[in-house]
Amino acid sequence: MKKVEAIIKPFKLDEVKEALHEVGIQGITVTEAKGFGRQKGHTELYRGAEYVVDFLPKVKVEIVMEDSQVARAVEAIQTAAHTGRIGDGKIFVSTVDEIIRIRTGETGSDAI
């Protein structure tokens, strides 16, 4: 089993959710986040004073899935979240050793 985490621009969330649904992914977790990468924030003007916005709004999408679904899910996220501009985000794939559904006690693939 794998965990796919994607940091994306907030306005791309609906497109990513639809793309994942189309490739058969049903359950996702979404968290509002703030951060920056190479873009390092930006400068804004407020009441005549300049200030630096270090942390930009992002959305973190997390999905746990069978290994066989990873390539399609990553491609769906990459296609849906792409704008071609700096700050499009990143996708991380990691291994999940165990899953336990709290309500039923199911483990492994049955718990997904």
N, CA, C and O of each residue as an XYZ file, in Angstrom:
448
protein
N       0.834     -1.178      0.000
C       0.000      0.000      0.000
C       0.879      1.242      0.000
O       1.988      1.237      0.534
N       0.373      2.292     -0.600
C       1.103      3.552     -0.696
C       0.240      4.702     -0.218
O      -0.989      4.654     -0.267
N       0.925      5.739      0.247
C       0.264      6.990      0.595
C       0.763      8.043     -0.384
O       1.968      8.251     -0.530
N      -0.170      8.699     -1.048
C       0.157      9.774     -1.972
C      -0.274     11.073     -1.302
O      -1.434     11.241     -0.926
N       0.680     11.985     -1.160
C       0.391     13.311     -0.609
C       0.694     14.330     -1.692
O       1.754     14.288     -2.316
N      -0.230     15.236     -1.910
C      -0.042     16.278     -2.913
C      -0.296     17.628     -2.275
O      -1.311     17.836     -1.610
N       0.641     18.547     -2.485
C       0.477     19.930     -2.065
C       0.126     20.703     -3.329
O       0.921     20.765     -4.267
N      -1.065     21.292     -3.352
C      -1.537     21.950     -4.570
C      -2.096     23.339     -4.253
O      -2.274     23.705     -3.091
N      -2.366     24.097     -5.309
C      -3.007     25.399     -5.155
C      -4.473     25.171     -4.788
O      -5.118     24.279     -5.340
N      -5.005     25.974     -3.857
C      -6.384     25.748     -3.389
C      -7.446     25.738     -4.489
O      -8.391     24.951     -4.426
N      -7.302     26.594     -5.486
C      -8.335     26.671     -6.515
C      -8.334     25.464     -7.442
O      -9.228     25.331     -8.278
N      -7.341     24.575     -7.311
C      -7.265     23.363     -8.129
C      -7.881     22.150     -7.436
O      -7.934     21.068     -8.021
N      -8.345     22.315     -6.204
C      -8.838     21.177     -5.424
C      -9.992     20.450     -6.101
O      -9.973     19.221     -6.176
N     -10.987     21.165     -6.591
C     -12.132     20.504     -7.219
C     -11.718     19.700     -8.443
O     -12.204     18.588     -8.654
N     -10.824     20.259     -9.249
C     -10.354     19.545    -10.438
C      -9.597     18.277    -10.047
O      -9.770     17.231    -10.673
N      -8.765     18.368     -9.020
C      -8.004     17.201     -8.560
C      -8.957     16.145     -8.007
O      -8.806     14.958     -8.298
N      -9.931     16.569     -7.217
C     -10.903     15.628     -6.646
C     -11.654     14.893     -7.753
O     -11.825     13.676     -7.680
N     -12.101     15.610     -8.768
C     -12.811     14.986     -9.897
C     -11.906     14.021    -10.663
O     -12.331     12.928    -11.038
N     -10.661     14.429    -10.891
C      -9.720     13.576    -11.620
C      -9.451     12.281    -10.857
O      -9.371     11.211    -11.461
N      -9.313     12.370     -9.543
C      -9.101     11.177     -8.727
C     -10.330     10.276     -8.751
O     -10.204      9.053     -8.815
N     -11.504     10.868     -8.701
C     -12.742     10.095     -8.752
C     -12.836      9.324    -10.073
O     -13.268      8.172    -10.098
N     -12.426      9.977    -11.172
C     -12.487      9.350    -12.496
C     -11.558      8.146    -12.621
O     -11.832      7.249    -13.418
N     -10.465      8.103    -11.853
C      -9.551      6.956    -11.919
C      -9.829      5.939    -10.812
O      -9.040      5.018    -10.596
N     -10.953      6.109    -10.113
C     -11.380      5.103     -9.155
C     -10.965      5.313     -7.711
O     -11.133      4.416     -6.886
N     -10.420      6.491     -7.387
C     -10.051      6.790     -6.000
C     -11.291      7.342     -5.304
O     -11.913      8.284     -5.794
N     -11.651      6.753     -4.157
C     -12.880      7.184     -3.497
C     -12.636      8.041     -2.270
O     -13.313      9.054     -2.097
N     -11.698      7.676     -1.416
C     -11.515      8.406     -0.173
C     -10.275      9.275     -0.186
O      -9.184      8.801     -0.500
N     -10.433     10.536      0.150
C      -9.287     11.436      0.256
C      -9.422     12.266      1.529
O     -10.521     12.467      2.048
N      -8.299     12.733      2.010
C      -8.279     13.658      3.138
C      -7.679     14.959      2.641
O      -6.651     14.954      1.964
N      -8.317     16.078      2.975
C      -7.856     17.387      2.526
C      -7.606     18.263      3.749
O      -8.432     18.340      4.659
N      -6.445     18.922      3.749
C      -6.065     19.811      4.843
C      -5.630     21.150      4.261
O      -4.897     21.196      3.272
N      -6.080     22.227      4.872
C      -5.585     23.546      4.467
C      -4.183     23.698      5.032
O      -3.925     23.335      6.180
N      -3.283     24.233      4.226
C      -1.892     24.375      4.656
C      -1.353     25.713      4.182
O      -1.959     26.377      3.341
N      -0.222     26.098      4.724
C       0.500     27.285      4.263
C       1.951     26.887      4.082
O       2.477     26.076      4.844
N       2.595     27.448      3.084
C       4.000     27.113      2.869
C       4.558     27.833      1.664
O       3.887     28.633      1.011
N       5.800     27.523      1.396
C       6.440     28.061      0.193
C       7.575     27.147     -0.213
O       8.123     26.404      0.601
N       7.910     27.215     -1.466
C       9.028     26.453     -2.016
C       9.995     27.437     -2.643
O      10.467     28.371     -1.996
N      10.275     27.211     -3.897
C      11.200     28.098     -4.609
C      10.649     29.503     -4.764
O      11.417     30.457     -4.896
N       9.325     29.648     -4.749
C       8.743     30.970     -4.960
C       8.998     31.906     -3.776
O       8.984     33.125     -3.947
N       9.231     31.361     -2.586
C       9.587     32.118     -1.389
C       8.632     33.265     -1.065
O       9.063     34.329     -0.621
N       7.346     33.049     -1.287
C       6.377     34.078     -0.945
C       6.389     35.226     -1.936
O       6.967     35.127     -3.019
N       5.743     36.314     -1.551
C       5.706     37.497     -2.414
C       5.488     38.740     -1.565
O       5.149     38.651     -0.385
N       5.688     39.901     -2.183
C       5.535     41.178     -1.487
C       4.168     41.769     -1.812
O       3.727     41.740     -2.961
N       3.504     42.304     -0.794
C       2.208     42.960     -0.997
C       2.248     44.348     -0.392
O       3.085     44.658      0.456
N       1.323     45.173     -0.850
C       1.195     46.525     -0.330
C      -0.064     46.596      0.517
O      -1.134     46.199      0.056
N       0.037     47.090      1.738
C      -1.122     47.236      2.607
C      -1.050     48.596      3.270
O      -0.120     48.879      4.025
N      -2.036     49.441      2.987
C      -2.080     50.807      3.524
C      -0.767     51.558      3.313
O      -0.272     52.252      4.201
N      -0.234     51.399      2.132
C       0.976     52.135      1.768
C       2.279     51.505      2.226
O       3.354     51.991      1.876
N       2.203     50.434      3.002
C       3.424     49.783      3.493
C       3.604     48.436      2.796
O       2.646     47.686      2.608
N       4.831     48.148      2.423
C       5.144     46.861      1.811
C       5.412     45.829      2.889
O       6.051     46.129      3.898
N       4.933     44.633      2.682
C       5.282     43.548      3.594
C       5.377     42.245      2.802
O       4.774     42.101      1.739
N       6.140     41.314      3.339
C       6.380     40.049      2.655
C       5.427     38.991      3.196
O       5.315     38.792      4.406
N       4.746     38.319      2.278
C       3.892     37.186      2.637
C       4.743     35.939      2.425
O       4.923     35.478      1.297
N       5.266     35.398      3.534
C       6.164     34.243      3.443
C       5.428     32.950      3.126
O       5.879     32.157      2.299
N       4.307     32.741      3.778
C       3.604     31.487      3.636
C       2.356     31.682      2.782
O       1.465     32.464      3.113
N       2.321     30.952      1.682
C       1.208     31.066      0.746
C       0.185     29.970      1.021
O       0.559     28.876      1.444
N      -1.102     30.241      0.789
C      -2.118     29.216      1.034
C      -1.970     28.047      0.068
O      -1.802     28.236     -1.137
N      -2.033     26.857      0.608
C      -1.951     25.621     -0.166
C      -2.999     24.657      0.367
O      -3.618     24.908      1.401
N      -3.192     23.566     -0.337
C      -4.059     22.488      0.113
C      -3.248     21.199      0.040
O      -2.548     20.943     -0.940
N      -3.355     20.394      1.092
C      -2.673     19.102      1.120
C      -3.730     18.015      0.957
O      -4.677     17.928      1.738
N      -3.553     17.191     -0.067
C      -4.462     16.078     -0.350
C      -3.720     14.790     -0.019
O      -2.600     14.579     -0.486
N      -4.337     13.928      0.785
C      -3.720     12.658      1.166
C      -4.633     11.501      0.772
O      -5.838     11.534      1.024
N      -4.042     10.469      0.148
C      -4.796      9.301     -0.261
C      -3.943      8.068      0.003
O      -2.757      8.047     -0.324
N      -4.548      7.039      0.596
C      -3.875      5.749      0.752
C      -4.539      4.786     -0.203
O      -5.766      4.721     -0.280
N      -3.721      4.028     -0.941
C      -4.263      3.162     -1.990
C      -3.389      1.944     -2.207
O      -2.282      1.844     -1.678
N      -3.909      1.029     -2.992
C      -3.145     -0.144     -3.418
C      -2.025      0.316     -4.356
O      -2.168      1.315     -5.061
N      -0.929     -0.410     -4.357
C       0.210     -0.064     -5.217
C      -0.197      0.066     -6.685
O       0.340      0.906     -7.409
N      -1.137     -0.758     -7.118
C      -1.544     -0.764     -8.526
C      -2.251      0.517     -8.957
O      -2.348      0.791    -10.153
N      -2.744      1.302     -8.007
C      -3.479      2.530     -8.338
C      -2.592      3.769     -8.369
O      -3.024      4.824     -8.833
N      -1.367      3.657     -7.886
C      -0.519      4.836     -7.677
C      -0.229      5.599     -8.967
O      -0.387      6.819     -9.008
N       0.186      4.912    -10.002
C       0.567      5.593    -11.246
C      -0.596      6.405    -11.815
O      -0.410      7.544    -12.243
N      -1.799      5.817    -11.818
C      -2.972      6.542    -12.347
C      -3.326      7.725    -11.467
O      -3.680      8.790    -11.973
N      -3.236      7.551    -10.141
C      -3.570      8.643     -9.219
C      -2.585      9.797     -9.362
O      -2.990     10.958     -9.406
N      -1.298      9.482     -9.435
C      -0.278     10.526     -9.571
C      -0.468     11.282    -10.886
O      -0.372     12.508    -10.921
N      -0.735     10.553    -11.956
C      -0.950     11.206    -13.253
C      -2.194     12.096    -13.215
O      -2.193     13.191    -13.777
N      -3.245     11.630    -12.557
C      -4.483     12.419    -12.448
C      -4.233     13.705    -11.679
O      -4.685     14.774    -12.089
N      -3.520     13.608    -10.569
C      -3.212     14.802     -9.772
C      -2.352     15.768    -10.568
O      -2.618     16.969    -10.615
N      -1.308     15.218    -11.197
C      -0.371     16.061    -11.939
C      -1.076     16.811    -13.070
O      -0.828     17.999    -13.279
N      -1.934     16.133    -13.781
C      -2.651     16.756    -14.893
C      -3.644     17.809    -14.389
O      -3.715     18.910    -14.936
N      -4.407     17.469    -13.347
C      -5.448     18.372    -12.856
C      -4.881     19.587    -12.129
O      -5.477     20.663    -12.179
N      -3.743     19.438    -11.455
C      -3.191     20.536    -10.652
C      -2.258     21.448    -11.450
O      -1.854     22.501    -10.958
N      -1.919     21.054    -12.662
C      -0.938     21.802    -13.456
C      -1.492     23.117    -13.980
O      -2.557     23.154    -14.596
N      -0.758     24.197    -13.729
C      -1.081     25.495    -14.340
C       0.081     25.978    -15.199
O      -0.088     26.851    -16.050
N       1.259     25.406    -14.970
C       2.444     25.842    -15.694
C       3.147     27.020    -15.037
O       4.140     27.529    -15.558
N       2.630     27.448    -13.897
C       3.221     28.589    -13.191
C       3.903     28.103    -11.927
O       3.634     27.006    -11.438
N       4.780     28.926    -11.411
C       5.494     28.570    -10.199
C       4.500     28.361     -9.054
O       3.505     29.077     -8.951
N       4.775     27.381     -8.200
C       3.908     27.115     -7.058
C       2.817     26.094     -7.329
O       1.888     25.967     -6.531
N       2.904     25.359     -8.440
C       1.899     24.334     -8.742
C       1.865     23.245     -7.676
O       0.825     22.621     -7.469
N       2.982     23.008     -6.999
C       2.983     22.054     -5.894
C       3.888     20.866     -6.107
O       4.714     20.837     -7.019
N       3.709     19.878     -5.235
C       4.534     18.669     -5.270
C       3.662     17.471     -4.932
O       2.613     17.603     -4.301
N       4.121     16.291     -5.366
C       3.467     15.025     -5.035
C       4.502     14.133     -4.375
O       5.613     13.974     -4.882
N       4.127     13.547     -3.230
C       5.012     12.648     -2.497
C       4.350     11.277     -2.436
O       3.151     11.180     -2.174
N       5.112     10.225     -2.674
C       4.601      8.860     -2.576
C       5.442      8.126     -1.544
O       6.669      8.104     -1.637
N       4.781      7.523     -0.558
C       5.500      6.783      0.476
C       4.793      5.458      0.744
O       3.626      5.278      0.396
N       5.512      4.547      1.362
C       4.980      3.223      1.666
C       4.218      3.244      2.991
O       4.643      3.870      3.962
N       3.101      2.557      3.007
C       2.301      2.412      4.227
C       2.433      0.960      4.676
O       2.127      0.038      3.920
N       2.889      0.766      5.905
C       3.095     -0.591      6.415
C       1.807     -1.250      6.877
O       1.625     -2.451      6.678
N       0.925     -0.501      7.478
C      -0.285     -1.095      8.041
C      -1.408     -0.068      8.102
O      -1.177      1.123      8.311
N      -2.625     -0.561      7.912
C      -3.815      0.263      8.054
C      -4.786     -0.501      8.941
O      -4.947     -1.712      8.786
N      -5.424      0.185      9.857
C      -6.433     -0.426     10.716
C      -7.663      0.474     10.721
O      -7.571      1.657     11.047
N      -8.807     -0.085     10.361
C     -10.063      0.663     10.438
C     -10.531      0.576     11.888
O     -10.780     -0.517     12.397
N     -10.647      1.699     12.539
C     -10.965      1.727     13.967
C     -12.326      1.096     14.257
O     -12.458      0.320     15.203
N     -13.327      1.420     13.459
C     -14.682      0.950     13.726
C     -14.800     -0.566     13.704
O     -15.436     -1.147     14.583
N     -14.189     -1.225     12.699
C     -14.393     -2.666     12.515
C     -13.191     -3.520     12.888
O     -13.313     -4.730     13.077
N     -12.028     -2.883     12.994
C     -10.826     -3.663     13.262
C     -10.202     -4.268     12.025
O      -9.195     -4.970     12.123
N     -10.789     -4.005     10.840
C     -10.218     -4.515      9.595
C      -8.809     -3.977      9.428
O      -8.498     -2.877      9.885
N      -7.961     -4.752      8.775
C      -6.580     -4.333      8.560
C      -6.197     -4.484      7.090
O      -6.898     -5.124      6.306
N      -5.066     -3.877      6.745
C      -4.532     -3.990      5.394
C      -5.463     -3.405      4.348
O      -6.122     -2.391      4.580
N      -5.512     -4.064      3.178
C      -6.320     -3.571      2.054
C      -7.802     -3.464      2.390
O      -8.497     -2.596      1.863
N      -8.288     -4.338      3.262
C      -9.708     -4.287      3.637
C     -10.062     -2.990      4.362
O     -11.216     -2.561      4.349
N      -9.076     -2.375      4.988
C      -9.320     -1.156      5.761
C      -9.314      0.108      4.911
O      -9.729      1.172      5.368
N      -8.845     -0.012      3.684
C      -8.835      1.161      2.804
C     -10.261      1.475      2.453
O     -10.519      2.427      1.716
